[in-house]
């Protein structure tokens, strides 16, 4: 696989990292009795060429975070550098020769600003004789701990790659990191549980009058019947959504009825709602506002507004938070623990090597001549060093080896989705077929949710039998982005793990409605509400799809996705299961890989639930 080169032509720019190992042989006396391996000492030097590209600074998980800039030195350094040594090209069943080599980068030039031909010495290491291939793993030099830092830089959990934990390549895993880890279905949110109790109490309101007007489900009042029906159709538990629904119910309870049926019950329901609010609707246009202990869910557990799904259990007379939630044609809910952070910048490569019995000097066009001695050899670039410095070199480390070079360039181990979004220029309709006037700024883009994420193996290939996750990424262009008609937004960047070959994944837009109310798939999307539109991306629909270019996300590539909103029929308050691709209508998606797939003008079209 080729490494990144041009920003819009090749994934993430060319890091072009070569590893150059200056090695001095140890004597046989240095090998302790009974040692199974003979070692040679080495000074590790890393090539950090400046990326070659000519693109302006652009947006999201900002471009410096994903190293997508070209007009500045945006290399973010290396951390947790591990090297493995093998006597053949590594496979899943391979084991490292000896101990994992941990490279310390602190105090070296590895994390400094780099120029086009910089080489930075790290430290002396020891490599087993007989090594023919290296495995290289590292991540960008960051250690995000807070939620905001993890959203900004991304994060991945590494398993089985430490000296004490390594049990062979088969035990290496790279896992998405959950945003919410609680076993509680509502993420231990006090506000979430308070909302659920409020709804259950409200739905079971009774008064001491004759049936059928003593309880809500059987009340004869037309307005009460309609409000009951709407409440039983609730599918999403969020502070904002429940607040808007309670305002609707409150207004319905105060509508006049010709026969005054259910008046006492309506008053009781209104009183319960009012007791939970600091303000209730009135004829002057006031809106209902819940008390503080009901507000902020699920943002308080850092999840999308539509993450917590609920359904009314008529037999038990209460709302439940299901592990699977059926809406229409088997729409399953994504658990609150299935949302993960974006991935962070990871590096990985398996490379053969060249081993020389000569001491190859690691000077490549140094900045100043006074750093050289009379016997220093200069090489113009890494290729020059490989071709000339290692002319006639062995391909395996020998007892007489003095210098070793890792031939292949280091690659990005993650992929990047580069998204642009716009509102279509055609006629837009809602779920009832009503025309919705479109205008610039009618929606604000808040974030993305990307499905199809699994933990990956030693070679960063997806393990599709593992748990499925969905990335929630809120770092949109440095802030919420108003959408325009005709014109796409600047590219947003989402770092993700590779997805399974020939497998569709879902991507959801998290949007705010700035226009008039319209009918969505699960209710009226009111002005000011957060809602979602979902697109399905199929590899086979990619403009440059091929037998080998068949993953929506693949390591060391980026996928260009252009999304156009052309229908609101499937707009929802709640997020569907992001792991179950299905036919979509409402979003058009154009996809193309840059050193990977791209989708151009992917339609957000109504989902066939």
C-alpha positions in Angstrom: 0.0 0.0 0.0 1.3 3.4 -0.9 1.9 6.0 1.9 0.2 9.4 1.9 1.4 11.9 -0.5 -0.8 14.7 -1.9 -3.5 16.0 0.5 -6.4 15.8 -1.9 -4.8 13.0 -4.0 -3.3 10.8 -1.3 -4.4 10.1 2.2 -3.1 12.6 4.8 0.0 13.7 2.9 3.3 11.9 2.7 4.9 11.4 6.0 7.6 9.4 4.2 9.3 8.1 7.3 12.3 6.0 6.8 14.1 4.4 9.7 17.8 4.2 9.7 19.6 2.1 12.2 23.3 2.8 12.9 24.6 -0.4 14.5 27.8 -1.4 16.1 28.4 -5.2 16.6 28.7 -6.7 20.1 31.3 -9.3 20.7 30.5 -12.9 21.5 31.6 -12.2 25.0 28.7 -9.8 25.4 26.3 -12.7 24.9 25.5 -14.2 28.2 25.7 -18.0 28.6 22.5 -19.6 27.5 21.2 -16.5 25.7 19.0 -17.8 22.8 19.7 -14.6 20.7 22.8 -12.7 19.7 22.3 -9.0 19.7 23.9 -6.0 18.0 23.7 -2.5 19.5 22.0 0.1 17.4 21.4 3.8 17.2 17.9 4.4 15.8 17.5 7.4 13.5 14.1 8.4 12.1 13.6 10.2 8.8 10.9 12.9 9.1 10.6 14.6 5.6 8.2 17.5 5.4 5.1 16.5 3.5 4.9 17.5 -0.1 1.6 19.1 -1.0 0.1 22.4 -1.8 -3.2 22.7 0.0 -4.4 25.5 2.3 -5.2 25.0 5.9 -8.6 23.4 6.1 -11.0 22.3 8.8 -12.1 19.7 11.2 -10.5 17.6 13.8 -8.5 20.3 12.7 -6.1 19.7 9.8 -3.1 20.1 12.0 -4.4 17.3 14.1 -4.7 14.9 11.2 -1.5 16.3 9.6 -3.4 17.5 6.6 -1.7 20.8 6.4 1.0 21.5 3.8 2.0 25.2 4.3 3.4 24.6 7.8 5.4 22.0 9.7 2.5 20.2 11.4 4.2 17.0 12.3 2.9 16.1 15.7 5.7 13.9 16.9 5.9 10.3 17.9 5.0 8.6 21.1 4.8 5.0 22.3 7.2 3.9 19.6 7.5 0.1 19.6 9.7 -2.0 17.2 9.3 -5.7 16.7 11.9 -8.0 15.0 11.0 -11.0 12.9 12.9 -13.6 10.8 10.3 -13.5 8.1 7.5 -11.2 7.0 5.2 -11.0 10.0 1.8 -12.7 10.1 -0.8 -13.1 12.8 0.9 -16.2 14.1 4.4 -14.6 14.2 6.3 -13.9 17.4 8.8 -11.2 18.1 12.4 -12.2 18.4 13.4 -11.3 21.9 11.9 -8.4 23.7 9.9 -5.6 22.1 12.1 -2.6 21.5 10.6 0.5 23.2 11.9 3.7 21.6 12.1 6.7 23.9 11.4 9.9 22.0 11.6 12.4 24.9 14.6 14.7 24.7 15.2 13.9 21.1 14.4 15.8 17.9 11.6 13.5 17.0 9.0 15.7 18.5 10.5 19.0 17.2 9.4 21.0 14.2 10.9 19.2 11.1 12.2 20.4 7.8 12.2 18.5 4.6 15.3 16.4 5.2 15.6 16.2 8.9 16.9 13.1 10.6 16.6 12.7 14.4 18.7 10.4 16.5 16.7 8.7 19.2 18.7 6.2 21.2 20.9 3.1 21.2 19.0 -0.1 20.9 19.8 -3.8 20.5 18.5 -6.0 17.6 18.7 -9.8 17.4 20.9 -11.4 14.8 18.8 -13.1 12.2 16.2 -10.3 12.0 15.0 -9.8 8.4 11.9 -7.7 9.0 10.8 -5.0 11.4 7.4 -4.1 12.7 6.9 -0.5 13.6 4.1 1.0 15.8 3.7 4.5 17.1 1.1 7.2 17.7 1.1 11.0 17.5 2.7 12.7 20.5 -0.4 13.4 22.6 -2.0 11.9 25.6 -5.6 13.1 25.8 -7.3 12.6 29.1 -10.4 14.8 29.2 -13.4 14.4 27.0 -12.6 17.6 25.1 -9.0 16.5 24.4 -10.2 13.1 23.2 -12.7 14.7 20.9 -9.9 17.0 19.6 -7.1 14.5 19.2 -8.9 11.2 19.2 -7.9 8.1 21.2 -7.3 4.4 20.7 -6.7 1.7 23.3 -3.7 -0.5 22.5 -3.7 -4.1 23.8 -0.9 -6.7 23.8 1.9 -4.4 22.6 3.9 -3.9 25.8 6.9 -5.9 26.9 4.9 -7.5 29.7 1.7 -8.0 27.7 3.0 -9.2 24.3 2.0 -12.8 23.6 2.6 -12.8 19.9 1.0 -10.9 17.0 -2.3 -12.7 17.5 -2.7 -10.9 20.9 -2.3 -7.3 19.5 -5.5 -5.3 19.4 -6.3 -1.7 18.8 -9.7 -0.8 20.2 -12.0 2.2 20.0 -12.5 4.0 23.3 -16.1 4.2 24.6 -17.4 7.6 25.5 -19.8 6.2 28.1 -18.8 3.0 29.9 -21.7 2.7 32.4 -23.7 -0.5 32.6 -26.7 1.7 33.3 -28.9 2.0 30.2 -29.0 5.8 30.8 -25.3 6.1 31.6 -25.8 6.9 35.3 -27.3 10.3 34.3 -29.4 11.8 37.1 -31.2 13.9 34.6 -31.9 10.9 32.3 -33.4 8.9 35.2 -35.4 11.9 36.4 -36.9 12.4 32.9 -37.9 8.7 32.7 -39.6 8.9 36.1 -41.4 12.0 35.1 -42.8 10.3 32.0 -43.9 7.2 33.8 -45.6 9.3 36.5 -47.3 11.4 33.9 -48.6 8.5 31.8 -50.1 6.8 35.0 -52.0 9.9 36.2 -55.4 9.1 37.6 -58.2 11.1 39.2 -61.1 10.1 41.4 -63.9 10.3 38.9 -66.0 7.7 37.1 -64.5 5.6 34.3 -63.5 6.1 31.5 -62.3 9.6 32.4 -60.4 8.6 35.5 -57.2 7.7 33.6 -55.5 8.9 30.5 -55.6 5.9 28.1 -59.4 5.7 28.3 -60.4 9.4 28.6 -63.0 10.5 26.1 -61.6 13.9 25.4 -60.4 14.1 21.8 -57.4 16.3 22.6 -56.4 14.0 25.4 -56.6 11.0 23.1 -54.3 12.6 20.6 -51.8 13.7 23.2 -51.8 10.1 24.6 -51.2 8.7 21.2 -48.2 11.1 20.6 -46.7 10.2 24.0 -46.9 6.5 23.4 -45.0 7.1 20.1 -42.0 8.6 22.0 -38.8 7.0 20.8 -36.1 9.3 22.1 -35.2 10.4 25.6 -33.4 13.7 25.7 -34.0 16.8 27.7 -34.8 19.0 24.7 -37.1 16.4 23.1 -39.1 15.7 26.2 -39.4 19.4 26.9 -40.9 20.0 23.5 -43.2 17.1 23.9 -44.4 18.2 27.3 -45.2 21.6 25.9 -47.3 20.0 23.3 -49.1 17.9 25.9 -49.6 20.9 28.2 -51.2 22.9 25.4 -53.5 20.0 24.5 -54.6 19.5 28.1 -55.8 23.2 28.1 -57.8 23.0 24.9 -61.5 23.4 25.4 -63.7 20.4 24.8 -67.5 20.8 23.9 -68.6 18.3 26.5 -65.9 19.0 29.1 -65.0 15.3 29.2 -61.9 14.5 31.2 -61.6 18.1 32.6 -60.4 16.9 36.0 -57.8 14.5 34.4 -56.6 17.2 32.1 -56.1 19.6 35.0 -54.2 16.9 37.0 -51.9 16.2 34.0 -51.3 19.9 33.5 -50.5 20.3 37.2 -47.9 17.5 37.1 -46.2 19.1 34.2 -46.2 22.5 35.8 -44.6 21.1 39.0 -41.6 20.1 36.9 -41.2 23.4 35.2 -39.9 26.9 35.9 -42.2 28.2 33.2 -45.2 26.9 31.4 -46.8 27.9 28.1 -49.4 30.7 28.0 -51.3 32.8 25.5 -48.5 35.3 25.4 -46.2 32.9 23.7 -44.2 31.6 26.7 -42.5 28.3 26.1 -42.3 25.4 28.6 -38.9 25.2 30.5 -38.1 22.3 32.7 -36.4 22.6 36.0 -32.6 22.2 36.1 -32.7 18.6 37.4 -34.3 17.5 34.1 -32.0 19.4 31.8 -28.8 18.4 30.0 -29.4 14.8 29.1 -27.6 13.1 27.3 -25.1 15.8 26.8 -24.2 15.3 30.5 -22.7 11.9 29.5 -21.2 13.4 26.3 -23.5 11.5 23.9 -25.6 12.7 20.9 -29.0 14.1 21.6 -30.6 11.1 19.9 -28.6 8.4 21.6 -31.0 7.2 24.3 -34.0 5.4 22.8 -37.2 4.5 24.7 -40.4 2.7 23.9 -43.8 2.5 25.7 -44.6 -0.8 27.2 -48.4 -0.9 27.3 -48.6 -4.0 29.4 -46.3 -2.8 32.1 -47.5 0.8 31.8 -44.0 2.4 31.7 -41.3 3.5 29.3 -38.4 1.1 28.8 -34.9 1.7 27.5 -34.5 -1.4 25.2 -31.4 -3.1 24.2 -33.1 -3.5 20.8 -35.7 -1.1 19.7 -38.2 -1.8 16.9 -39.5 1.1 14.8 -41.1 0.4 11.5 -39.0 -2.3 9.8 -36.8 -3.5 12.6 -34.8 -0.4 13.5 -32.5 -1.4 16.4 -31.1 1.0 18.9 -27.4 1.6 19.4 -26.5 1.2 23.1 -25.2 4.3 24.9 -22.0 2.3 25.5 -21.5 1.8 21.7 -20.5 5.4 21.0 -16.8 5.9 20.8 -14.3 8.8 20.3 -12.7 9.5 16.9 -9.5 7.6 16.4 -6.1 9.2 17.0 -3.2 9.4 14.6 -1.4 6.0 14.5 1.6 4.8 12.5 2.4 1.2 11.5 4.4 -0.6 8.9 6.1 -4.0 8.4 9.3 -3.7 6.5 12.2 -5.7 5.2 15.6 -4.3 5.9 19.1 -3.9 4.5 22.1 -4.7 6.7 25.6 -3.5 5.9 28.9 -4.5 7.3 30.0 -1.0 6.8 29.2 1.9 9.1 26.8 4.0 7.0 26.8 7.6 8.2 23.4 9.1 8.6 23.9 12.6 7.3 21.5 13.7 4.5 22.1 17.3 3.4 22.6 18.7 6.9 21.6 22.3 7.6 25.2 23.4 8.4 28.5 22.0 7.3 30.1 22.5 10.8 28.1 19.4 11.9 30.1 17.2 9.6 33.5 15.7 10.0 35.9 15.2 7.2 35.0 11.5 6.8 31.2 12.1 6.8 29.3 10.9 3.8 26.3 12.9 2.6 23.3 11.5 0.9 20.8 13.7 -0.9 17.7 11.8 0.3 16.5 8.5 1.7 16.5 6.8 -1.7 20.1 7.9 -2.2 21.1 6.5 1.2 19.3 3.1 0.4 20.6 2.8 -3.1 24.2 3.9 -2.4 24.8 3.7 1.3 23.4 0.1 1.3 24.6 -1.1 -2.1 25.2 -4.8 -1.9 23.9 -5.0 1.7 22.5 -8.2 3.3 18.8 -8.7 3.9 19.3 -10.2 7.3 21.1 -8.9 10.4 24.4 -10.8 10.7 26.9 -10.9 13.6 29.2 -8.6 11.5 26.4 -6.1 10.7 27.2 -2.5 11.6 24.3 -0.6 10.0 20.7 -1.5 9.2 18.0 0.5 7.3 14.3 -0.2 7.4 13.4 0.0 3.7 9.6 0.7 3.6 8.2 4.0 4.6 6.1 4.3 7.8 2.4 4.6 7.0 -0.7 5.9 8.7 -2.4 3.0 10.4 -5.8 4.7 10.4 -7.9 6.1 7.6 -9.6 9.5 7.3 -13.1 10.4 6.1 -13.1 13.8 4.5 -16.7 15.1 4.5 -18.4 18.0 2.8 -22.1 18.8 3.2 -24.7 21.0 1.6 -28.4 21.5 1.1 -29.7 20.4 -2.3 -31.0 22.9 -4.8 -34.1 20.8 -5.7 -37.5 20.7 -4.1 -37.4 19.3 -0.6 -40.3 17.5 1.1 -41.0 16.2 4.6 -42.5 12.8 5.7 -46.0 13.9 4.9 -45.1 15.1 1.4 -45.2 18.8 2.4 -43.0 21.2 0.6 -40.3 22.6 2.9 -38.8 25.9 1.8 -35.0 25.6 1.7 -32.6 28.5 2.4 -29.0 29.1 3.4 -28.6 28.5 7.1 -31.9 26.5 7.5 -29.8 23.8 9.2 -26.7 23.9 11.4 -24.3 20.9 11.3 -23.2 20.0 14.8 -21.5 16.7 14.4 -21.2 13.3 12.7 -21.9 9.7 13.8 -20.0 7.0 11.8 -20.8 3.3 12.1 -19.0 0.2 11.2 -16.1 0.5 13.7 -14.6 -2.6 15.1 -11.4 -3.3 17.0 -8.5 -4.1 14.6 -5.7 -6.7 14.7 -1.9 -6.4 14.6 -2.0 -5.2 11.0 -4.9 -2.8 11.7 -7.4 -5.0 9.8 -11.0 -4.9 11.2 -12.1 -7.8 13.3 -15.7 -8.0 12.3 -16.6 -10.6 14.9 -15.8 -8.1 17.6 -18.2 -5.6 19.1 -19.5 -2.9 16.7 -19.1 0.8 17.6 -20.1 4.1 16.2 -17.8 7.2 16.2 -19.4 10.4 17.6 -17.4 13.4 16.4 -18.5 16.9 17.4 -15.4 18.9 16.3 -17.0 20.4 13.2 -15.0 23.1 11.6 -14.1 24.4 15.1 -17.8 24.9 15.8 -21.4 24.4 14.5 -21.5 25.0 10.8 -24.5 26.6 9.0 -25.3 24.7 5.8 -25.8 26.4 2.4 -27.7 25.5 -0.7 -25.6 24.6 -3.7 -22.2 25.2 -2.0 -20.5 22.5 0.1 -18.9 23.2 3.5 -15.2 23.0 3.9 -14.0 19.5 4.4 -14.4 18.0 7.8 -12.0 15.3 8.8 -12.8 12.2 10.8 -10.1 9.7 11.7 -11.4 6.1 11.8 -10.3 2.5 11.8 -10.5 0.5 8.7 -13.9 -1.0 7.9 -14.7 -4.4 6.5 -14.2 -5.0 2.7 -17.3 -4.7 0.6 -19.4 -3.7 3.6 -21.6 -0.6 3.7 -21.5 1.7 6.7 -23.8 4.5 7.9 -22.9 8.1 8.5 -25.3 10.4 10.3 -25.5 14.2 10.2 -26.3 15.8 13.5 -28.3 18.9 12.6 -30.3 21.7 14.2 -33.4 22.9 12.6 -33.3 26.7 12.1 -36.4 26.8 9.9 -40.1 26.1 10.4 -41.4 22.9 11.9 -41.6 19.9 9.6 -42.8 16.3 9.8 -40.0 13.8 10.3 -40.1 10.0 10.4 -40.8 9.9 14.2 -42.7 13.1 14.8 -42.7 16.8 14.1 -39.1 18.3 14.0 -39.7 21.6 15.7 -37.7 24.8 15.2 -34.6 24.7 17.3 -34.6 20.8 17.6 -31.6 18.6 17.1 -32.3 15.9 14.6 -30.5 13.4 12.4 -30.3 12.4 8.7 -28.5 9.2 7.9 -26.7 8.0 4.7 -25.6 4.6 3.7 -22.2 4.4 2.0 -21.5 1.3 -0.1 -18.0 0.6 -1.3 -19.4 -0.6 -4.7 -20.8 2.9 -5.3 -17.4 4.5 -5.0 -16.3 6.3 -8.1 -13.0 4.5 -8.2 -14.1 1.2 -6.6 -12.0 -1.9 -7.5 -11.4 -5.4 -6.1 -8.6 -4.0 -3.9 -10.1 -0.6 -3.2 -13.2 -2.0 -1.5 -13.3 -0.6 2.1 -15.1 2.6 2.9 -12.3 3.4 5.4 -8.9 1.8 4.9 -5.6 2.5 6.6 -3.2 5.0 5.0 -5.9 6.4 2.7 -8.6 8.9 2.9 -12.2 8.7 1.6 -13.8 11.8 0.1 -17.5 12.0 0.9 -19.8 14.8 -0.5 -23.3 14.7 1.1 -26.3 16.6 -0.3 -29.6 16.9 1.7 -32.5 16.5 -0.7 -35.3 15.1 1.5 -36.5 15.4 5.1 -38.8 12.4 5.0 -36.5 10.3 7.2 -35.4 13.0 9.6 -35.4 11.5 13.2 -35.0 12.7 16.7 -33.4 9.5 17.6 -30.4 7.8 16.1 -30.9 4.4 14.5 -28.5 1.5 15.0 -25.5 2.7 13.2 -24.2 -0.8 12.6 -27.1 -2.0 10.3 -26.8 -0.5 6.8 -30.1 -0.3 5.0 -31.4 1.5 1.8 -31.5 5.2 2.3 -33.5 7.9 0.6 -32.9 11.6 1.5 -29.2 12.0 1.3 -27.2 11.7 -1.9 -23.6 10.6 -1.3 -20.7 10.8 -3.7 -17.7 8.8 -2.5 -14.1 8.5 -3.8 -10.9 7.1 -2.3 -7.8 9.3 -2.5 -5.3 6.6 -2.3 -8.6 5.3 -1.1 -12.7 5.7 -2.3 -14.9 8.9 -2.6 -18.6 9.5 -2.8 -19.7 12.6 -4.7 -23.1 13.9 -4.0 -24.4 11.1 -1.8 -28.2 11.6 -1.4 -29.7 11.7 2.1 -32.8 9.9 0.9 -35.7 8.4 2.9 -34.7 5.2 4.8 -36.8 2.2 3.9 -37.3 1.1 7.5 
